[in-house]
Amino acid sequence: MRIISTVPSITELLFDLGLDEEVVGITKFCVHPDLWYRNKTRIGGTKNLKLDVIRQLNPDLIIANKEENTKEDIEALDDFEIVLTDIKKLEDNYGLIENVAYLCNRKEKGHQLSTQFENAIESLRQDSFARGVYFIWKKPFMSVGSDTYIHSIMNLMGIENALKDQQRYPALSEEDIYRLNIDLALFSSEPFPFKARDISDFEANNPNTRAFLVDGEFFSWYGSRLIKMKEYGIQLSNELRKALS
């Protein structure tokens, strides 16, 4: 079987399912595992797939994502078998793991990963203790609404999303942020690479809000990433609670 992944987190899942020989192409953003990143054929970026390279690889299966990839690229590849995923909440991830494992003849391993994912969720589950916003972009500031995987992770960690009444990725002015009167502001390491200076600038303008730089992979990578970052999540939760106590 020849498989192409157009999504970084799904590439990592395929590796964890033991599909080293089967995966023949990945994007330039598929950084995990490093061995694949350095050795697998690159098929462009998630938003600009190299269709000619994909055709040359002649895959039996392409695994894509409704949000990560463009409609035009996916439609241009409709002569291949494509699984188009759409992950908006924690529960969707169980279906992703099980379905991909089934399609790639790794059903037993998929069940093992699903169990590990469930255990990680239970280890991370917290009662609500703060109200916050998660930033993914700057100029303009952009955050997340309730129909995102990130929103589900925030809830799991005990952080009420102050934008839970909004959808997708709302843009916010500095005045909007101030009026939200939040306890926490989480600045992601990706897709915008926020730095320590962004944290200090924000806290200077919002003295009643604690700001933290967080690992974007923990909050936004579905698949098997949460399993590997369980300890990070527990440590982060403890740090946030301590900062607000």
Buried (B, 14 or more C-beta within 10 A) or exposed (E): EBBBBBBBBBBBBBBBBEBEEBBBBBBBBBBBBEEBBEEBBBBBBBEEBBBEBBEEBEBBBBBBBEBBBBEEBBEBBEEBEBBEBEBBBBEBBBEBBBBBBEBBEBEEBBBBBBEBBBEBBEEBEBEEBBBBBBBBBEEEBBBBBBBBBBBBBBBBBBBBBBBBEBEEBBEBEEEBBBEBEBBBBBBBBBEBEBEEEBBEEBBEEBEEBBBBBBBBBBBBBBBBBBBBBBEBBBEBBEEBBEEEE
